[in-house]
Amino acid sequence: MDALLAFIGEHRFVLAAHAGALLGTSEEVARTRLRKLTQASYLIEEPVLGGQPAAYRITRLGLDVIGSRLRALPISLTNYWHDVGAAWLWLAARNGGFGPVREVLAERMMRSRDARGGDAPFGVRLGGVGRDGLQRLHYPDLLLVQSGGRRMAIELEITGKSPSARERILAGYAADPRIGRVAYVVYKPQVAQALCASVARLGISSLIAIHVVAPPNRPHPDAGRVRGIARRDRRQVGELAR
């Protein structure tokens, strides 16, 4: 139970399919366990989008049971598909899909730890200060801590950023000696093309890998047509976790 609640707690919400992949069970068995946790008030089950399965998010009680300092968060419709994909990528990383790792951290876990202070923040410095007067930091969707403390950042890029915003983040990664590799997972070929152009301009192709995948439950017909990508992948993002 603790492992499942901890997984759900690191994400805004999860689906039964995510839980099944974590537990190594069928989706139906996972849904039964999720509903028992819901009945115990550790989770909330919510229908979110028509035609999509119910989502499960953790409650304050569920977080207290596992001793987590994270906050219980509502589901964001705007970020729904990003959150679905990010949970699949967390599972893929945990299962060695990006190589051997010592620890897999979701964005909200990194932000929580940094908020409590420490000598080695997880955020990547972008230079300057924000509106709060603190140094500007960028957090990847996932951070993989490898043996020796080396870090690999995973970014799920659903929509393209402006060239200046994108290259500010890429430059931040390039300047951070703790980051050994950055993997961008994208759904749209045009987003991959824009990334490739920025990577080439900055001369950091050895640092960045780009994976083009079909989004979960919404296969993209052009996902395999991009050329000049470090690695092309026509699978759905969820299949990376299996």
CYANA upper distance limits for C-alpha pairs under 8 A (distance plus 0.5 A):
  1 MET  CA      5 LEU  CA      6.68
  2 ASP  CA      6 ALA  CA      6.42
  2 ASP  CA     66 ILE  CA      6.64
  3 ALA  CA      7 PHE  CA      6.68
  4 LEU  CA      8 ILE  CA      6.77
  4 LEU  CA     19 ALA  CA      7.60
  4 LEU  CA     22 LEU  CA      8.05
  4 LEU  CA     23 LEU  CA      8.23
  5 LEU  CA      9 GLY  CA      6.40
  5 LEU  CA     58 ILE  CA      7.79
  5 LEU  CA     62 GLY  CA      7.38
  5 LEU  CA     63 LEU  CA      8.07
  5 LEU  CA     66 ILE  CA      7.76
  6 ALA  CA     10 GLU  CA      6.87
  6 ALA  CA     63 LEU  CA      8.34
  6 ALA  CA     66 ILE  CA      7.35
  7 PHE  CA     11 HIS  CA      7.48
  8 ILE  CA     12 ARG  CA      7.87
  8 ILE  CA     13 PHE  CA      6.67
  8 ILE  CA     14 VAL  CA      6.59
  8 ILE  CA     56 TYR  CA      8.31
  8 ILE  CA     57 ARG  CA      7.10
  8 ILE  CA     58 ILE  CA      6.83
  9 GLY  CA     13 PHE  CA      8.27
  9 GLY  CA     57 ARG  CA      8.01
  9 GLY  CA     58 ILE  CA      6.31
  9 GLY  CA     63 LEU  CA      7.23
  9 GLY  CA     68 SER  CA      8.50
  9 GLY  CA     70 LEU  CA      7.89
  9 GLY  CA     72 ALA  CA      8.21
 10 GLU  CA     70 LEU  CA      8.45
 10 GLU  CA    106 ALA  CA      6.63
 10 GLU  CA    108 ARG  CA      7.06
 10 GLU  CA    109 MET  CA      6.71
 11 HIS  CA     83 ASP  CA      7.93
 11 HIS  CA     87 ALA  CA      7.32
 11 HIS  CA    106 ALA  CA      7.70
 11 HIS  CA    108 ARG  CA      7.90
 12 ARG  CA     57 ARG  CA      6.85
 12 ARG  CA     72 ALA  CA      8.43
 12 ARG  CA     73 LEU  CA      6.52
 12 ARG  CA     74 PRO  CA      7.53
 12 ARG  CA     75 ILE  CA      6.76
 12 ARG  CA     83 ASP  CA      7.47
 13 PHE  CA     55 ALA  CA      6.65
 13 PHE  CA     56 TYR  CA      5.84
 13 PHE  CA     57 ARG  CA      4.89
 13 PHE  CA     58 ILE  CA      7.77
 13 PHE  CA     75 ILE  CA      7.28
 13 PHE  CA     83 ASP  CA      7.88
 13 PHE  CA     84 VAL  CA      8.45
 14 VAL  CA     18 HIS  CA      6.64
 14 VAL  CA     19 ALA  CA      7.70
 14 VAL  CA     55 ALA  CA      6.23
 14 VAL  CA     56 TYR  CA      5.90
 14 VAL  CA     57 ARG  CA      7.11
 14 VAL  CA     84 VAL  CA      7.43
 14 VAL  CA     87 ALA  CA      7.43
 15 LEU  CA     19 ALA  CA      7.07
 15 LEU  CA     53 PRO  CA      7.45
 15 LEU  CA     54 ALA  CA      7.15
 15 LEU  CA     55 ALA  CA      5.55
 15 LEU  CA     56 TYR  CA      6.71
 15 LEU  CA     84 VAL  CA      8.23
 16 ALA  CA     20 GLY  CA      6.60
 16 ALA  CA     27 GLU  CA      6.10
 16 ALA  CA     28 GLU  CA      8.06
 16 ALA  CA     30 ALA  CA      6.26
 16 ALA  CA     31 ARG  CA      5.70
 16 ALA  CA     34 LEU  CA      7.90
 16 ALA  CA     53 PRO  CA      8.35
 16 ALA  CA     54 ALA  CA      8.36
 16 ALA  CA     55 ALA  CA      8.07
 16 ALA  CA     56 TYR  CA      8.41
 17 ALA  CA     21 ALA  CA      6.79
 17 ALA  CA     26 SER  CA      8.34
 17 ALA  CA     27 GLU  CA      5.60
 17 ALA  CA     30 ALA  CA      7.97
 18 HIS  CA     22 LEU  CA      6.80
 18 HIS  CA     87 ALA  CA      7.60
 18 HIS  CA     88 TRP  CA      7.20
 18 HIS  CA     91 LEU  CA      8.36
 19 ALA  CA     23 LEU  CA      6.61
 19 ALA  CA     27 GLU  CA      7.90
 19 ALA  CA     30 ALA  CA      6.24
 19 ALA  CA     31 ARG  CA      8.32
 20 GLY  CA     24 GLY  CA      6.11
 20 GLY  CA     25 THR  CA      5.31
 20 GLY  CA     26 SER  CA      5.90
 20 GLY  CA     27 GLU  CA      5.47
 20 GLY  CA     28 GLU  CA      8.47
 20 GLY  CA     29 VAL  CA      7.80
 20 GLY  CA     30 ALA  CA      5.47
 20 GLY  CA     31 ARG  CA      8.43
 21 ALA  CA     25 THR  CA      7.14
 21 ALA  CA     26 SER  CA      8.33
 21 ALA  CA     27 GLU  CA      8.50
 21 ALA  CA     91 LEU  CA      7.98
 21 ALA  CA    241 ALA  CA      7.85
 21 ALA  CA    242 ARG  CA      7.65
 22 LEU  CA     91 LEU  CA      7.30
 23 LEU  CA     30 ALA  CA      8.01
 25 THR  CA     29 VAL  CA      6.74
 25 THR  CA     30 ALA  CA      6.92
 26 SER  CA     30 ALA  CA      6.76
 27 GLU  CA     31 ARG  CA      6.56
 28 GLU  CA     32 THR  CA      6.87
 29 VAL  CA     33 ARG  CA      7.05
 30 ALA  CA     34 LEU  CA      6.68
 31 ARG  CA     35 ARG  CA      6.63
 32 THR  CA     36 LYS  CA      6.87
 33 ARG  CA     37 LEU  CA      6.88
 34 LEU  CA     38 THR  CA      6.66
 34 LEU  CA     43 LEU  CA      8.10
 34 LEU  CA     56 TYR  CA      8.02
 35 ARG  CA     39 GLN  CA      6.61
 35 ARG  CA     45 GLU  CA      8.11
 36 LYS  CA     40 ALA  CA      6.85
 37 LEU  CA     41 SER  CA      6.95
 37 LEU  CA     42 TYR  CA      5.88
 37 LEU  CA     43 LEU  CA      6.34
 38 THR  CA     42 TYR  CA      6.07
 38 THR  CA     43 LEU  CA      4.91
 38 THR  CA     44 ILE  CA      6.10
 38 THR  CA     45 GLU  CA      7.13
 39 GLN  CA     43 LEU  CA      8.31
 41 SER  CA     59 THR  CA      7.66
 41 SER  CA     61 LEU  CA      7.48
 41 SER  CA     62 GLY  CA      7.76
 42 TYR  CA     58 ILE  CA      6.57
 42 TYR  CA     59 THR  CA      5.95
 42 TYR  CA     60 ARG  CA      8.04
 42 TYR  CA     61 LEU  CA      6.08
 42 TYR  CA     62 GLY  CA      4.50
 42 TYR  CA     63 LEU  CA      8.19
 43 LEU  CA     56 TYR  CA      6.76
 43 LEU  CA     57 ARG  CA      6.00
 43 LEU  CA     58 ILE  CA      4.93
 43 LEU  CA     59 THR  CA      5.82
 43 LEU  CA     62 GLY  CA      7.01
 44 ILE  CA     56 TYR  CA      6.07
 44 ILE  CA     57 ARG  CA      5.88
 44 ILE  CA     58 ILE  CA      6.81
 44 ILE  CA     59 THR  CA      7.22
 45 GLU  CA     54 ALA  CA      6.91
 45 GLU  CA     55 ALA  CA      6.26
 45 GLU  CA     56 TYR  CA      5.14
 45 GLU  CA     57 ARG  CA      7.27
 46 GLU  CA     54 ALA  CA      5.89
 46 GLU  CA     55 ALA  CA      5.69
 46 GLU  CA     56 TYR  CA      6.78
 47 PRO  CA     52 GLN  CA      8.26
 47 PRO  CA     53 PRO  CA      7.35
 47 PRO  CA     54 ALA  CA      4.92
 47 PRO  CA     55 ALA  CA      6.63
 48 VAL  CA     52 GLN  CA      7.76
 48 VAL  CA     53 PRO  CA      8.33
 48 VAL  CA     54 ALA  CA      6.95
 48 VAL  CA     55 ALA  CA      7.23
 48 VAL  CA     77 LEU  CA      8.12
 49 LEU  CA     53 PRO  CA      8.32
 57 ARG  CA     72 ALA  CA      8.31
 57 ARG  CA     73 LEU  CA      8.19
 57 ARG  CA     74 PRO  CA      8.22
 57 ARG  CA     75 ILE  CA      8.25
 58 ILE  CA     62 GLY  CA      6.29
 58 ILE  CA     63 LEU  CA      7.32
 58 ILE  CA     72 ALA  CA      6.65
 58 ILE  CA     73 LEU  CA      8.38
 59 THR  CA     63 LEU  CA      6.85
 59 THR  CA     72 ALA  CA      6.01
 60 ARG  CA     64 ASP  CA      6.64
 60 ARG  CA     71 ARG  CA      7.59
 60 ARG  CA     72 ALA  CA      6.18
 61 LEU  CA     65 VAL  CA      6.73
 62 GLY  CA     66 ILE  CA      7.32
 63 LEU  CA     67 GLY  CA      6.66
 63 LEU  CA     68 SER  CA      5.57
 63 LEU  CA     69 ARG  CA      7.73
 63 LEU  CA     70 LEU  CA      7.61
 63 LEU  CA     71 ARG  CA      8.33
 63 LEU  CA     72 ALA  CA      8.08
 64 ASP  CA     68 SER  CA      6.43
 64 ASP  CA     69 ARG  CA      8.29
 69 ARG  CA    112 SER  CA      8.24
 70 LEU  CA    108 ARG  CA      8.36
 70 LEU  CA    109 MET  CA      7.87
 70 LEU  CA    112 SER  CA      7.17
 75 ILE  CA     80 TYR  CA      7.93
 76 SER  CA     80 TYR  CA      6.39
 79 ASN  CA     83 ASP  CA      6.52
 80 TYR  CA     84 VAL  CA      6.79
 81 TRP  CA     85 GLY  CA      6.69
 81 TRP  CA    216 PRO  CA      8.41
 82 HIS  CA     86 ALA  CA      6.52
 82 HIS  CA    156 LEU  CA      7.75
 82 HIS  CA    158 ILE  CA      7.42
 83 ASP  CA     87 ALA  CA      6.77
 84 VAL  CA     88 TRP  CA      7.11
 84 VAL  CA    216 PRO  CA      8.19
 85 GLY  CA     89 LEU  CA      6.76
 85 GLY  CA    156 LEU  CA      7.99
 85 GLY  CA    215 PRO  CA      7.92
 85 GLY  CA    216 PRO  CA      7.36
 85 GLY  CA    237 VAL  CA      6.91
 85 GLY  CA    238 GLY  CA      7.50
 86 ALA  CA     90 TRP  CA      6.72
 86 ALA  CA    141 ASP  CA      7.30
 86 ALA  CA    142 LEU  CA      8.36
 86 ALA  CA    156 LEU  CA      7.27
 87 ALA  CA     91 LEU  CA      6.94
 88 TRP  CA     92 ALA  CA      6.69
 88 TRP  CA    237 VAL  CA      7.23
 88 TRP  CA    238 GLY  CA      5.68
 88 TRP  CA    240 LEU  CA      7.75
 88 TRP  CA    241 ALA  CA      6.37
 89 LEU  CA     93 ALA  CA      6.56
 89 LEU  CA    237 VAL  CA      7.77
 89 LEU  CA    238 GLY  CA      7.89
 89 LEU  CA    240 LEU  CA      7.43
 89 LEU  CA    241 ALA  CA      7.01
 90 TRP  CA     94 ARG  CA      6.66
 90 TRP  CA    104 VAL  CA      7.52
 90 TRP  CA    105 LEU  CA      8.48
 90 TRP  CA    106 ALA  CA      7.73
 90 TRP  CA    142 LEU  CA      7.45
 90 TRP  CA    241 ALA  CA      8.32
 91 LEU  CA     95 ASN  CA      6.66
 91 LEU  CA    241 ALA  CA      5.58
 92 ALA  CA     96 GLY  CA      6.96
 92 ALA  CA     97 GLY  CA      5.51
 92 ALA  CA     98 PHE  CA      7.90
 92 ALA  CA    240 LEU  CA      5.74
 92 ALA  CA    241 ALA  CA      4.07
 92 ALA  CA    242 ARG  CA      7.32
 93 ALA  CA     97 GLY  CA      5.58
 93 ALA  CA     98 PHE  CA      6.07
 93 ALA  CA     99 GLY  CA      8.05
 93 ALA  CA    101 VAL  CA      8.21
 93 ALA  CA    104 VAL  CA      7.42
 93 ALA  CA    144 LEU  CA      7.97
 93 ALA  CA    241 ALA  CA      7.85
 94 ARG  CA    101 VAL  CA      7.90
 94 ARG  CA    103 GLU  CA      8.39
 94 ARG  CA    104 VAL  CA      6.97
 95 ASN  CA    241 ALA  CA      7.23
 95 ASN  CA    242 ARG  CA      8.26
 96 GLY  CA    100 PRO  CA      5.84
 96 GLY  CA    101 VAL  CA      7.47
 97 GLY  CA    240 LEU  CA      7.16
 97 GLY  CA    241 ALA  CA      7.55
100 PRO  CA    146 GLN  CA      7.26
101 VAL  CA    144 LEU  CA      6.71
101 VAL  CA    145 VAL  CA      6.33
101 VAL  CA    146 GLN  CA      4.99
101 VAL  CA    147 SER  CA      7.23
102 ARG  CA    144 LEU  CA      7.95
102 ARG  CA    145 VAL  CA      6.04
102 ARG  CA    146 GLN  CA      5.67
102 ARG  CA    147 SER  CA      6.70
103 GLU  CA    144 LEU  CA      6.39
103 GLU  CA    145 VAL  CA      5.60
103 GLU  CA    146 GLN  CA      7.55
104 VAL  CA    142 LEU  CA      7.40
104 VAL  CA    143 LEU  CA      6.42
104 VAL  CA    144 LEU  CA      5.26
104 VAL  CA    145 VAL  CA      6.94
105 LEU  CA    109 MET  CA      6.63
105 LEU  CA    110 MET  CA      6.95
105 LEU  CA    142 LEU  CA      6.06
105 LEU  CA    143 LEU  CA      5.66
105 LEU  CA    144 LEU  CA      6.94
106 ALA  CA    110 MET  CA      6.98
106 ALA  CA    141 ASP  CA      6.49
106 ALA  CA    142 LEU  CA      5.18
106 ALA  CA    143 LEU  CA      7.13
107 GLU  CA    111 ARG  CA      6.79
107 GLU  CA    139 TYR  CA      6.71
107 GLU  CA    140 PRO  CA      6.75
107 GLU  CA    141 ASP  CA      5.55
107 GLU  CA    142 LEU  CA      6.30
107 GLU  CA    143 LEU  CA      8.16
108 ARG  CA    112 SER  CA      6.57
109 MET  CA    113 ARG  CA      6.74
110 MET  CA    114 ASP  CA      6.65
110 MET  CA    122 PHE  CA      6.41
110 MET  CA    123 GLY  CA      7.95
110 MET  CA    139 TYR  CA      8.07
111 ARG  CA    115 ALA  CA      6.54
111 ARG  CA    122 PHE  CA      8.13
111 ARG  CA    123 GLY  CA      8.13
111 ARG  CA    139 TYR  CA      8.17
112 SER  CA    116 ARG  CA      7.13
113 ARG  CA    117 GLY  CA      7.27
113 ARG  CA    118 GLY  CA      8.35
113 ARG  CA    121 PRO  CA      8.50
114 ASP  CA    118 GLY  CA      7.02
114 ASP  CA    121 PRO  CA      6.03
114 ASP  CA    122 PHE  CA      7.17
114 ASP  CA    123 GLY  CA      8.21
117 GLY  CA    121 PRO  CA      8.14
122 PHE  CA    139 TYR  CA      7.72
123 GLY  CA    137 LEU  CA      5.63
123 GLY  CA    138 HIS  CA      5.77
123 GLY  CA    139 TYR  CA      5.46
123 GLY  CA    140 PRO  CA      8.39
124 VAL  CA    137 LEU  CA      5.71
124 VAL  CA    138 HIS  CA      5.55
124 VAL  CA    139 TYR  CA      6.88
124 VAL  CA    172 GLY  CA      6.65
124 VAL  CA    173 TYR  CA      7.07
124 VAL  CA    176 ASP  CA      7.40
125 ARG  CA    135 GLN  CA      7.71
125 ARG  CA    136 ARG  CA      6.52
125 ARG  CA    137 LEU  CA      5.16
125 ARG  CA    138 HIS  CA      7.01
125 ARG  CA    172 GLY  CA      6.41
125 ARG  CA    176 ASP  CA      8.19
126 LEU  CA    135 GLN  CA      8.38
126 LEU  CA    136 ARG  CA      6.03
126 LEU  CA    137 LEU  CA      6.16
126 LEU  CA    138 HIS  CA      7.33
126 LEU  CA    168 ARG  CA      7.13
126 LEU  CA    169 ILE  CA      7.14
126 LEU  CA    171 ALA  CA      8.28
126 LEU  CA    172 GLY  CA      5.66
127 GLY  CA    135 GLN  CA      7.30
127 GLY  CA    136 ARG  CA      6.51
127 GLY  CA    137 LEU  CA      8.41
128 GLY  CA    135 GLN  CA      6.35
128 GLY  CA    136 ARG  CA      6.45
129 VAL  CA    133 GLY  CA      5.96
129 VAL  CA    134 LEU  CA      5.65
129 VAL  CA    135 GLN  CA      4.67
129 VAL  CA    136 ARG  CA      5.45
130 GLY  CA    134 LEU  CA      6.21
130 GLY  CA    135 GLN  CA      6.66
130 GLY  CA    136 ARG  CA      5.87
138 HIS  CA    169 ILE  CA      7.55
140 PRO  CA    153 ALA  CA      6.42
140 PRO  CA    154 ILE  CA      6.50
140 PRO  CA    155 GLU  CA      6.02
141 ASP  CA    153 ALA  CA      8.10
141 ASP  CA    154 ILE  CA      6.39
141 ASP  CA    155 GLU  CA      5.75
141 ASP  CA    156 LEU  CA      7.05
142 LEU  CA    153 ALA  CA      6.43
142 LEU  CA    154 ILE  CA      5.48
142 LEU  CA    155 GLU  CA      7.32
143 LEU  CA    151 ARG  CA      7.15
143 LEU  CA    152 MET  CA      6.27
143 LEU  CA    153 ALA  CA      5.17
143 LEU  CA    154 ILE  CA      6.68
144 LEU  CA    151 ARG  CA      6.08
144 LEU  CA    152 MET  CA      5.45
144 LEU  CA    153 ALA  CA      6.76
144 LEU  CA    154 ILE  CA      8.24
145 VAL  CA    149 GLY  CA      6.27
145 VAL  CA    150 ARG  CA      6.37
145 VAL  CA    151 ARG  CA      5.20
145 VAL  CA    152 MET  CA      7.04
146 GLN  CA    150 ARG  CA      5.63
146 GLN  CA    151 ARG  CA      6.42
146 GLN  CA    152 MET  CA      8.00
149 GLY  CA    178 ARG  CA      8.34
150 ARG  CA    178 ARG  CA      6.31
150 ARG  CA    179 ILE  CA      6.97
150 ARG  CA    180 GLY  CA      6.73
151 ARG  CA    178 ARG  CA      6.36
151 ARG  CA    179 ILE  CA      5.32
151 ARG  CA    180 GLY  CA      6.24
151 ARG  CA    181 ARG  CA      7.63
152 MET  CA    179 ILE  CA      6.26
152 MET  CA    180 GLY  CA      6.27
152 MET  CA    181 ARG  CA      5.33
152 MET  CA    182 VAL  CA      6.13
152 MET  CA    183 ALA  CA      8.10
153 ALA  CA    179 ILE  CA      7.62
153 ALA  CA    181 ARG  CA      6.96
153 ALA  CA    182 VAL  CA      5.20
153 ALA  CA    183 ALA  CA      6.79
154 ILE  CA    182 VAL  CA      6.39
154 ILE  CA    183 ALA  CA      5.42
154 ILE  CA    184 TYR  CA      6.47
154 ILE  CA    185 VAL  CA      7.95
155 GLU  CA    182 VAL  CA      8.04
155 GLU  CA    183 ALA  CA      6.75
155 GLU  CA    184 TYR  CA      5.26
155 GLU  CA    185 VAL  CA      6.58
156 LEU  CA    184 TYR  CA      6.49
156 LEU  CA    185 VAL  CA      5.35
156 LEU  CA    186 VAL  CA      6.51
157 GLU  CA    184 TYR  CA      7.18
157 GLU  CA    185 VAL  CA      6.59
157 GLU  CA    186 VAL  CA      5.52
157 GLU  CA    187 TYR  CA      7.93
157 GLU  CA    191 VAL  CA      8.09
158 ILE  CA    186 VAL  CA      6.27
158 ILE  CA    187 TYR  CA      6.44
158 ILE  CA    188 LYS  CA      7.68
158 ILE  CA    191 VAL  CA      8.19
159 THR  CA    188 LYS  CA      8.41
159 THR  CA    191 VAL  CA      7.25
160 GLY  CA    191 VAL  CA      5.88
160 GLY  CA    194 ALA  CA      8.12
161 LYS  CA    165 ALA  CA      6.67
161 LYS  CA    166 ARG  CA      6.12
162 SER  CA    166 ARG  CA      6.53
163 PRO  CA    167 GLU  CA      6.43
163 PRO  CA    194 ALA  CA      8.42
163 PRO  CA    198 SER  CA      7.65
164 SER  CA    168 ARG  CA      6.54
165 ALA  CA    169 ILE  CA      7.01
166 ARG  CA    170 LEU  CA      6.81
166 ARG  CA    195 LEU  CA      8.33
166 ARG  CA    198 SER  CA      8.10
167 GLU  CA    171 ALA  CA      6.36
167 GLU  CA    198 SER  CA      6.74
167 GLU  CA    199 VAL  CA      8.42
167 GLU  CA    202 LEU  CA      8.29
168 ARG  CA    172 GLY  CA      6.69
169 ILE  CA    173 TYR  CA      6.89
170 LEU  CA    174 ALA  CA      6.76
170 LEU  CA    199 VAL  CA      8.07
171 ALA  CA    175 ALA  CA      6.65
171 ALA  CA    202 LEU  CA      7.98
172 GLY  CA    176 ASP  CA      6.83
173 TYR  CA    179 ILE  CA      7.02
173 TYR  CA    182 VAL  CA      8.25
174 ALA  CA    179 ILE  CA      8.16
174 ALA  CA    204 ILE  CA      7.65
174 ALA  CA    207 LEU  CA      7.86
180 GLY  CA    207 LEU  CA      7.43
181 ARG  CA    207 LEU  CA      5.64
181 ARG  CA    208 ILE  CA      6.72
181 ARG  CA    209 ALA  CA      8.24
182 VAL  CA    207 LEU  CA      6.65
182 VAL  CA    208 ILE  CA      5.47
182 VAL  CA    209 ALA  CA      6.79
183 ALA  CA    208 ILE  CA      6.40
183 ALA  CA    209 ALA  CA      5.23
183 ALA  CA    210 ILE  CA      6.34
183 ALA  CA    211 HIS  CA      7.81
184 TYR  CA    208 ILE  CA      7.87
184 TYR  CA    209 ALA  CA      6.63
184 TYR  CA    210 ILE  CA      5.26
184 TYR  CA    211 HIS  CA      6.59
185 VAL  CA    210 ILE  CA      6.51
185 VAL  CA    211 HIS  CA      5.27
185 VAL  CA    212 VAL  CA      6.51
185 VAL  CA    213 VAL  CA      7.50
186 VAL  CA    191 VAL  CA      7.27
186 VAL  CA    192 ALA  CA      6.92
186 VAL  CA    210 ILE  CA      7.88
186 VAL  CA    211 HIS  CA      6.69
186 VAL  CA    212 VAL  CA      5.53
186 VAL  CA    213 VAL  CA      6.73
187 TYR  CA    191 VAL  CA      8.15
187 TYR  CA    212 VAL  CA      6.23
187 TYR  CA    213 VAL  CA      5.81
187 TYR  CA    214 ALA  CA      6.06
187 TYR  CA    215 PRO  CA      6.23
187 TYR  CA    220 HIS  CA      7.71
187 TYR  CA    223 ALA  CA      7.38
188 LYS  CA    192 ALA  CA      7.14
188 LYS  CA    212 VAL  CA      7.63
188 LYS  CA    220 HIS  CA      7.91
188 LYS  CA    222 ASP  CA      8.21
188 LYS  CA    223 ALA  CA      7.00
189 PRO  CA    193 GLN  CA      6.68
189 PRO  CA    212 VAL  CA      7.46
189 PRO  CA    222 ASP  CA      7.44
189 PRO  CA    223 ALA  CA      6.57
189 PRO  CA    225 ARG  CA      7.83
189 PRO  CA    226 VAL  CA      6.22
190 GLN  CA    194 ALA  CA      6.74
191 VAL  CA    195 LEU  CA      6.75
192 ALA  CA    196 CYS  CA      6.61
192 ALA  CA    210 ILE  CA      7.42
192 ALA  CA    212 VAL  CA      7.57
192 ALA  CA    226 VAL  CA      8.30
192 ALA  CA    229 ILE  CA      7.92
193 GLN  CA    197 ALA  CA      6.78
193 GLN  CA    226 VAL  CA      8.04
193 GLN  CA    229 ILE  CA      8.37
194 ALA  CA    198 SER  CA      6.88
195 LEU  CA    199 VAL  CA      6.58
196 CYS  CA    200 ALA  CA      6.60
196 CYS  CA    228 GLY  CA      8.32
196 CYS  CA    229 ILE  CA      7.62
197 ALA  CA    201 ARG  CA      6.72
198 SER  CA    202 LEU  CA      6.74
199 VAL  CA    203 GLY  CA      6.50
199 VAL  CA    204 ILE  CA      6.08
199 VAL  CA    205 SER  CA      6.32
199 VAL  CA    208 ILE  CA      7.90
200 ALA  CA    204 ILE  CA      7.18
200 ALA  CA    205 SER  CA      6.98
204 ILE  CA    208 ILE  CA      7.20
205 SER  CA    209 ALA  CA      8.07
209 ALA  CA    230 ALA  CA      6.15
209 ALA  CA    231 ARG  CA      7.52
210 ILE  CA    229 ILE  CA      6.80
210 ILE  CA    230 ALA  CA      6.15
210 ILE  CA    231 ARG  CA      6.57
210 ILE  CA    232 ARG  CA      8.13
211 HIS  CA    229 ILE  CA      8.13
211 HIS  CA    230 ALA  CA      7.86
211 HIS  CA    231 ARG  CA      6.02
211 HIS  CA    232 ARG  CA      6.03
211 HIS  CA    233 ASP  CA      6.55
212 VAL  CA    223 ALA  CA      6.67
212 VAL  CA    224 GLY  CA      7.80
212 VAL  CA    231 ARG  CA      8.01
212 VAL  CA    232 ARG  CA      5.89
212 VAL  CA    233 ASP  CA      5.81
212 VAL  CA    234 ARG  CA      7.21
213 VAL  CA    223 ALA  CA      6.65
213 VAL  CA    224 GLY  CA      8.49
213 VAL  CA    232 ARG  CA      8.05
213 VAL  CA    233 ASP  CA      5.77
213 VAL  CA    234 ARG  CA      5.50
213 VAL  CA    235 ARG  CA      5.97
213 VAL  CA    236 GLN  CA      6.09
213 VAL  CA    237 VAL  CA      6.33
214 ALA  CA    218 ARG  CA      7.44
214 ALA  CA    219 PRO  CA      5.29
214 ALA  CA    220 HIS  CA      5.77
214 ALA  CA    223 ALA  CA      6.60
214 ALA  CA    234 ARG  CA      6.47
214 ALA  CA    235 ARG  CA      6.26
214 ALA  CA    236 GLN  CA      4.87
214 ALA  CA    237 VAL  CA      6.61
215 PRO  CA    219 PRO  CA      6.10
215 PRO  CA    220 HIS  CA      7.37
215 PRO  CA    236 GLN  CA      6.03
215 PRO  CA    237 VAL  CA      6.17
216 PRO  CA    236 GLN  CA      6.09
216 PRO  CA    237 VAL  CA      6.27
216 PRO  CA    238 GLY  CA      6.55
217 ASN  CA    236 GLN  CA      8.38
219 PRO  CA    236 GLN  CA      7.48
222 ASP  CA    226 VAL  CA      8.29
223 ALA  CA    233 ASP  CA      8.23
223 ALA  CA    234 ARG  CA      6.40
224 GLY  CA    232 ARG  CA      7.08
224 GLY  CA    233 ASP  CA      7.31
224 GLY  CA    234 ARG  CA      6.07
226 VAL  CA    232 ARG  CA      8.18
235 ARG  CA    239 GLU  CA      6.90
235 ARG  CA    240 LEU  CA      8.18
236 GLN  CA    240 LEU  CA      7.86
237 VAL  CA    241 ALA  CA      8.32
238 GLY  CA    242 ARG  CA      7.96
